[in-house]
Amino acid sequence: MHWSMTTLPLPPYVELGVHSLSGLLWTLLLLFLWHCYRIGSDLPIPGHTHAGKLKSGSRRSMMSRGGSCAGTKCNARSKLLRSDQISPFISMETEEDEEQGQGYLTPVLSHALFPAQASAEAKKLYAALQEYAKRYSWVGMGRIHKGLREQVRLNDHSAIQKPHLFFLPDVPSVPFFPRDAHRHDIEVLEANYSVILAEFKAVYQRGIDPKLGWTYLGPKVHNKIVPGQAVFPLYTAGVSVAGNCRSCPCTYRTLLSLRTFISSNSLGSAGFWLLGPGATLGSSYGPTNTRLRCHLGLQTPPSCELVVGGEPQCWSEGHCLLVDDSFLHTVSHKDAGPRVILSVDLWHPNVAAAERQALDFMFSPDL
């Protein structure tokens, strides 16, 4: 049976013609674009945003509206909107933070003064942060800015974690970190254990003397330092000790091969730490929570213990221990023979690259 095309019913859009169909499609496209524009440009009503909701779209729309305004009336409206919507400028903040005025960059955007009760060191760091932002950008500096302002409150109360120099907020931390936090650097140190131990023995056999590069640390008795702890530094406050590095060339090259070694600011150090038998190091806090201390055990008597944040651990020869020394920590040595470790300061894994760059600038040995 033969079917003719003329007998088939045609759909309605064929009768409209090609030009009519193109016009319809263009109309639908323009409506869709207008709809997307309205959704992206509508500002959230103050007090009705959900906790934890991102606010980057609101920031872009407000900036575009403020830039497109012309005349006194529009400028006044733009300023009013900016003053009412300061907290939505900051992404990843909750409604609770907005209500309390504790946003990362809220003091910067509102031109609030730095706390008057802040220490001279905190004010110096804040000035360095401002200089860094002037040269580069405020992008990624929210936590650092918030930490500098909250350092005063942190120093006023007791806590199990209280770094005395700089505290970076919202950094998850525990007293002891697993190996996976810095697997590459740990494997490099452990692979060079025998070479590092040999270089330490060569330095140790020459004698512990300040003239030979050693530094005594320990409690004072009658204004004299008791030599219970001694350090042979390779890096001190981000600066290499040239003479000591020449005495331990393989150890020095190993440090340079680490990916997260803090070698560009005063928060980072590395060296051989020796603790004499019977010595005890009292409770103390490290300077910051932006770093982890990696201890490579070289000579570790069994009755030598490290307690960090109430958690005890013992060193093991040829193995690394990752410690957050911003927690309250103590060391006790109740065995014979010295305890020897290679201590290396590494970046905390939750400190972003932009924050590391800013901290290098703020804590530069040259400042």
Backbone torsions as a table, in degrees:
resi	resn	phi	psi	omega
1	MET	NA	131.7	-176.1
2	HIS	-97.3	129.0	179.0
3	TRP	-105.3	134.3	179.1
4	SER	-99.3	143.8	179.1
5	MET	-64.7	-24.1	-178.9
6	THR	-72.4	-20.9	-179.2
7	THR	-83.9	-14.6	-178.3
8	LEU	-79.1	137.6	177.3
9	PRO	-72.0	132.5	-179.8
10	LEU	-91.3	142.9	175.9
11	PRO	-66.7	156.1	-174.7
12	PRO	-60.8	-33.9	-173.1
13	TYR	-69.6	-19.6	177.8
14	VAL	-70.3	-37.3	-179.1
15	GLU	-68.1	-22.0	-178.4
16	LEU	-70.9	-28.9	-177.8
17	GLY	93.3	162.0	-175.6
18	VAL	-67.1	-42.9	-177.2
19	HIS	-65.1	-39.5	178.9
20	SER	-66.4	-39.0	179.4
21	LEU	-65.1	-40.7	177.9
22	SER	-63.7	-40.4	177.5
23	GLY	-62.3	-39.9	178.8
24	LEU	-63.7	-42.7	-179.8
25	LEU	-64.7	-41.6	177.8
26	TRP	-63.8	-37.3	178.2
27	THR	-63.8	-44.4	178.7
28	LEU	-63.4	-39.2	179.5
29	LEU	-64.1	-43.4	178.9
30	LEU	-64.5	-38.7	176.9
31	LEU	-63.7	-40.8	179.3
32	PHE	-64.5	-43.7	178.5
33	LEU	-64.5	-40.2	177.4
34	TRP	-62.8	-41.2	178.6
35	HIS	-62.1	-44.3	178.8
36	CYS	-63.8	-37.9	179.0
37	TYR	-64.1	-43.4	-179.4
38	ARG	-65.1	-39.2	179.5
39	ILE	-66.0	-41.3	-178.5
40	GLY	-74.2	-24.1	-175.1
41	SER	-99.7	-14.2	179.8
42	ASP	-66.1	133.1	178.9
43	LEU	-87.5	144.7	176.2
44	PRO	-71.7	146.2	177.7
45	ILE	-76.5	130.1	-178.7
46	PRO	-57.1	135.4	178.5
47	GLY	85.4	-0.6	-178.8
48	HIS	-118.8	11.8	176.9
49	THR	-83.2	151.4	-177.9
50	HIS	-86.7	150.1	-179.0
51	ALA	-64.0	135.2	176.4
52	GLY	79.2	2.5	-177.2
53	LYS	-79.6	138.8	179.8
54	LEU	-68.5	146.5	-174.8
55	LYS	-127.6	21.4	-178.2
56	SER	-68.2	-33.7	178.7
57	GLY	-64.7	-39.4	178.0
58	SER	-63.9	-38.4	-179.4
59	ARG	-64.0	-45.1	-179.1
60	ARG	-63.5	-41.5	-177.8
61	SER	-67.2	-38.9	179.8
62	MET	-67.5	-38.8	179.4
63	MET	-66.0	-39.9	179.6
64	SER	-68.0	-38.8	179.2
65	ARG	-66.7	-42.1	-180.0
66	GLY	-64.0	-35.4	-178.5
67	GLY	-75.5	-26.6	-176.3
68	SER	-90.1	-8.8	-178.7
69	CYS	-71.2	146.5	178.1
70	ALA	-137.6	136.7	178.8
71	GLY	100.1	165.2	-175.8
72	THR	-66.8	-40.4	-177.1
73	LYS	-64.9	-43.5	-178.1
74	CYS	-70.1	-36.6	178.0
75	ASN	-64.5	-39.6	178.1
76	ALA	-64.6	-40.4	179.0
77	ARG	-64.4	-38.6	179.6
78	SER	-64.1	-43.0	179.0
79	LYS	-64.2	-38.8	179.6
80	LEU	-63.6	-43.4	179.0
81	LEU	-63.2	-40.8	-178.6
82	ARG	-66.6	-37.4	-179.9
83	SER	-70.3	-30.7	-179.1
84	ASP	-83.8	-20.3	-172.5
85	GLN	-120.3	39.8	-177.7
86	ILE	-65.7	-48.1	-175.1
87	SER	-65.4	-34.3	177.2
88	PRO	-65.1	-12.5	176.2
89	PHE	-63.6	-28.0	-172.4
90	ILE	-95.6	123.0	-179.9
91	SER	-77.3	158.6	176.1
92	MET	62.2	33.7	174.3
93	GLU	-113.7	153.3	-177.8
94	THR	-99.8	164.9	178.2
95	GLU	-61.6	-32.4	179.5
96	GLU	-65.8	-40.7	177.4
97	ASP	-63.5	-38.3	-179.3
98	GLU	-65.0	-45.1	-177.1
99	GLU	-64.4	-34.3	-178.7
100	GLN	-86.7	-4.6	179.7
101	GLY	69.0	31.4	-175.1
102	GLN	-109.4	26.8	177.8
103	GLY	-63.9	154.5	-175.8
104	TYR	-54.2	-48.6	-174.7
105	LEU	-112.7	14.6	180.0
106	THR	-55.7	-44.7	178.4
107	PRO	-63.3	-32.7	178.9
108	VAL	-67.3	-47.2	-177.3
109	LEU	-70.6	-28.8	179.3
110	SER	-94.1	1.1	178.7
111	HIS	61.2	32.6	177.0
112	ALA	-72.7	147.2	-178.3
113	LEU	-75.4	152.9	175.3
114	PHE	-67.9	144.5	-176.3
115	PRO	-52.2	128.8	-177.2
116	ALA	-67.0	-28.3	-178.1
117	GLN	-82.9	3.5	179.8
118	ALA	-67.7	151.1	-179.6
119	SER	-71.9	165.3	178.9
120	ALA	-62.7	-35.2	179.0
121	GLU	-66.5	-40.8	178.9
122	ALA	-65.1	-40.2	178.7
123	LYS	-66.4	-35.9	177.4
124	LYS	-65.2	-42.3	178.5
125	LEU	-66.0	-37.5	179.0
126	TYR	-65.6	-39.7	176.8
127	ALA	-64.1	-37.1	177.8
128	ALA	-67.5	-37.4	177.1
129	LEU	-64.7	-41.4	177.5
130	GLN	-62.8	-39.4	178.4
131	GLU	-66.1	-39.9	177.4
132	TYR	-62.8	-44.7	-179.9
133	ALA	-65.3	-33.4	178.1
134	LYS	-66.4	-37.8	-179.0
135	ARG	-78.2	-35.5	-173.9
136	TYR	-118.9	-89.5	-176.7
137	SER	-167.3	158.8	171.6
138	TRP	-82.5	-7.3	-177.0
139	VAL	-60.4	126.2	178.7
140	GLY	82.1	4.0	-176.9
141	MET	-97.5	7.1	-174.7
142	GLY	-58.7	-48.8	-176.8
143	ARG	-67.7	-38.0	179.5
144	ILE	-64.4	-43.4	179.9
145	HIS	-63.2	-43.4	179.3
146	LYS	-65.0	-39.7	-179.6
147	GLY	-63.8	-39.0	179.3
148	LEU	-64.8	-37.4	-179.2
149	ARG	-74.6	-29.0	-177.3
150	GLU	-92.4	-3.6	-179.0
151	GLN	-60.9	-33.1	179.9
152	VAL	-62.7	-48.1	180.0
153	ARG	-64.6	-35.6	-179.3
154	LEU	-64.4	-38.3	-178.4
155	ASN	-73.5	-14.2	-175.4
156	ASP	-90.7	-6.0	-179.3
157	HIS	-134.3	154.6	-178.8
158	SER	-83.5	142.7	179.5
159	ALA	-157.3	161.9	-179.9
160	ILE	-75.5	-21.9	175.0
161	GLN	-125.9	113.6	-175.9
162	LYS	-152.4	77.3	176.5
163	PRO	-61.4	137.8	-170.7
164	HIS	-86.2	-11.3	-176.7
165	LEU	-109.0	-52.6	-178.0
166	PHE	-151.8	130.1	178.7
167	PHE	-117.3	121.1	176.9
168	LEU	-91.6	116.7	-175.7
169	PRO	-72.4	161.9	175.0
170	ASP	60.3	34.0	175.0
171	VAL	-107.6	110.0	179.2
172	PRO	-64.1	134.9	-175.7
173	SER	-152.8	155.5	175.6
174	VAL	-138.9	160.3	-178.8
175	PRO	-59.2	-42.5	-179.8
176	PHE	-123.0	131.5	-177.9
177	PHE	-100.4	149.4	176.1
178	PRO	-71.8	163.6	-178.4
179	ARG	-62.0	-30.0	-176.6
180	ASP	-63.9	-18.9	-179.8
181	ALA	-62.5	-34.3	178.6
182	HIS	-143.6	58.2	-173.5
183	ARG	-60.0	-45.2	-176.7
184	HIS	-60.2	-50.6	-176.9
185	ASP	-66.2	-36.8	178.4
186	ILE	-65.2	-43.5	179.8
187	GLU	-65.3	-35.1	177.6
188	VAL	-65.5	-45.2	-179.8
189	LEU	-64.7	-44.5	-178.5
190	GLU	-68.4	-32.1	178.1
191	ALA	-67.6	-26.6	179.9
192	ASN	-102.8	20.3	-176.2
193	TYR	-58.3	-47.9	-175.6
194	SER	-64.8	-39.1	179.3
195	VAL	-68.6	-42.3	179.2
196	ILE	-63.8	-40.9	179.1
197	LEU	-64.4	-40.6	179.5
198	ALA	-63.6	-40.9	179.3
199	GLU	-67.9	-36.2	176.6
200	PHE	-64.6	-43.8	-179.2
201	LYS	-60.6	-39.0	178.6
202	ALA	-63.6	-39.2	178.8
203	VAL	-71.8	-39.1	-176.9
204	TYR	-67.5	-36.9	-178.1
205	GLN	-70.3	-19.7	177.1
206	ARG	-73.6	-16.8	179.7
207	GLY	109.6	148.6	178.8
208	ILE	-92.8	102.8	-176.1
209	ASP	-145.8	134.9	177.3
210	PRO	-56.2	-29.4	178.9
211	LYS	-69.7	-18.1	-179.9
212	LEU	-102.0	13.9	174.9
213	GLY	101.6	-0.3	-178.6
214	TRP	-86.0	154.5	176.3
215	THR	-129.4	126.9	178.2
216	TYR	-84.6	134.8	173.5
217	LEU	-130.8	142.5	177.9
218	GLY	159.1	179.5	-179.8
219	PRO	-70.8	155.9	179.0
220	LYS	-100.4	133.9	174.7
221	VAL	-124.7	117.3	-175.7
222	HIS	55.1	44.8	177.5
223	ASN	63.4	19.1	176.0
224	LYS	-120.5	135.8	-178.6
225	ILE	-76.7	125.4	176.4
226	VAL	-78.1	122.9	-174.9
227	PRO	-75.5	59.2	176.4
228	GLY	-86.0	-21.3	-179.9
229	GLN	-137.3	135.1	179.0
230	ALA	-136.5	149.4	-176.8
231	VAL	-128.7	135.0	170.6
232	PHE	-108.8	92.0	-170.7
233	PRO	-77.7	139.5	170.3
234	LEU	-102.9	-35.3	172.1
235	TYR	-131.4	134.9	176.1
236	THR	-130.3	118.5	179.0
237	ALA	53.0	43.1	175.3
238	GLY	80.4	7.0	-179.7
239	VAL	-121.3	130.3	179.9
240	SER	-72.6	143.5	175.2
241	VAL	-93.8	101.8	-168.1
242	ALA	-58.5	-46.8	-177.8
243	GLY	-62.0	-43.3	179.8
244	ASN	-68.7	-36.7	178.0
245	CYS	-65.8	-33.4	176.2
246	ARG	-68.2	-29.3	177.7
247	SER	-74.3	-23.1	-179.0
248	CYS	-129.5	69.1	-173.5
249	PRO	-65.8	-37.8	-179.4
250	CYS	-68.8	-40.8	177.1
251	THR	-63.7	-40.2	178.8
252	TYR	-62.8	-44.6	178.5
253	ARG	-66.0	-33.6	176.7
254	THR	-64.0	-41.4	177.8
255	LEU	-61.7	-40.9	-178.9
256	LEU	-68.2	-21.6	-179.7
257	SER	-85.3	-5.5	179.9
258	LEU	-77.8	142.2	-176.5
259	ARG	-79.7	-30.6	-171.7
260	THR	-118.4	17.2	178.5
261	PHE	-67.9	130.4	179.6
262	ILE	-84.9	98.2	-175.7
263	SER	-120.0	6.4	-174.3
264	SER	-120.7	4.3	177.0
265	ASN	-146.2	169.5	-172.6
266	SER	-72.3	-3.2	177.2
267	LEU	-82.1	-13.4	-173.2
268	GLY	-106.7	137.2	176.7
269	SER	-146.0	163.8	176.5
270	ALA	-157.1	145.3	179.0
271	GLY	167.9	177.1	177.6
272	PHE	-89.7	126.3	179.6
273	TRP	-111.7	124.3	-178.6
274	LEU	-115.2	130.2	179.2
275	LEU	-122.3	121.8	-177.3
276	GLY	-73.9	159.0	179.4
277	PRO	-63.7	138.9	-179.9
278	GLY	83.9	-5.2	-178.4
279	ALA	-80.0	149.4	177.8
280	THR	-137.4	131.9	176.9
281	LEU	-102.0	121.9	-176.2
282	GLY	-68.7	175.3	-177.5
283	SER	-63.5	134.4	179.9
284	SER	-156.4	163.7	175.7
285	TYR	-116.0	147.4	173.0
286	GLY	-76.8	172.4	-175.1
287	PRO	-76.0	-24.8	-173.6
288	THR	-156.9	158.0	175.6
289	ASN	-100.4	11.2	179.3
290	THR	-88.5	4.2	-178.9
291	ARG	-134.1	162.4	170.8
292	LEU	-124.9	142.8	176.8
293	ARG	-98.0	125.1	178.5
294	CYS	-101.5	119.1	-179.8
295	HIS	-105.5	115.9	172.6
296	LEU	-96.5	114.8	-178.2
297	GLY	-70.2	124.5	177.0
298	LEU	-107.2	-46.3	174.6
299	GLN	-140.8	111.0	-169.5
300	THR	-130.8	96.3	174.7
301	PRO	-60.3	150.5	-173.8
302	PRO	-67.6	-26.5	-176.7
303	SER	-97.0	27.0	176.6
304	CYS	-105.9	124.8	-169.7
305	GLU	-130.2	143.2	174.6
306	LEU	-117.0	127.3	179.1
307	VAL	-117.0	118.4	-179.1
308	VAL	-124.6	122.0	179.9
309	GLY	58.1	31.7	-179.6
310	GLY	83.4	-1.1	-179.6
311	GLU	-104.8	120.1	179.9
312	PRO	-85.6	144.9	175.5
313	GLN	-146.2	155.2	175.6
314	CYS	-120.4	147.8	178.0
315	TRP	-77.3	159.6	177.1
316	SER	-135.6	133.7	-176.1
317	GLU	-65.6	129.9	179.2
318	GLY	84.5	2.9	-179.0
319	HIS	-126.8	154.2	-176.2
320	CYS	-100.3	150.1	176.8
321	LEU	-128.3	123.6	-179.7
322	LEU	-96.4	120.7	-172.6
323	VAL	-125.4	136.1	169.7
324	ASP	-96.9	98.7	-174.0
325	ASP	-80.8	5.8	171.4
326	SER	-74.3	-13.4	171.4
327	PHE	-79.0	156.2	175.4
328	LEU	-61.3	127.0	-175.6
329	HIS	-141.6	151.7	177.6
330	THR	-138.3	157.9	177.8
331	VAL	-134.0	135.0	176.4
332	SER	-133.5	139.4	-178.4
333	HIS	-128.6	106.5	-175.7
334	LYS	-115.2	23.9	-177.7
335	ASP	-120.9	175.8	178.4
336	ALA	-86.9	152.1	178.3
337	GLY	83.1	153.6	-177.9
338	PRO	-77.1	152.1	170.5
339	ARG	-98.0	130.1	-176.4
340	VAL	-128.3	130.6	175.3
341	ILE	-136.4	156.1	166.2
342	LEU	-98.3	116.9	-178.8
343	SER	-102.8	128.5	-179.0
344	VAL	-132.4	130.7	179.3
345	ASP	-90.2	123.2	179.7
346	LEU	-116.7	155.3	176.1
347	TRP	-65.4	142.9	171.6
348	HIS	-63.9	134.9	-175.9
349	PRO	-62.8	-18.5	-179.1
350	ASN	-96.9	11.4	173.7
351	VAL	-94.1	119.8	-174.8
352	ALA	-70.6	163.6	-178.0
353	ALA	-61.7	-41.9	178.9
354	ALA	-64.0	-37.1	178.4
355	GLU	-69.2	-37.2	177.4
356	ARG	-63.1	-41.6	179.0
357	GLN	-63.4	-42.1	178.9
358	ALA	-66.4	-41.0	179.3
359	LEU	-67.1	-34.5	174.0
360	ASP	-59.5	-39.4	179.2
361	PHE	-71.3	-44.6	-176.6
362	MET	-67.3	-37.9	-177.5
363	PHE	-105.3	26.4	179.2
364	SER	-61.0	136.1	178.6
365	PRO	-60.2	-18.7	-178.1
366	ASP	-83.7	-14.8	-178.9
367	LEU	-83.3	NA	NA
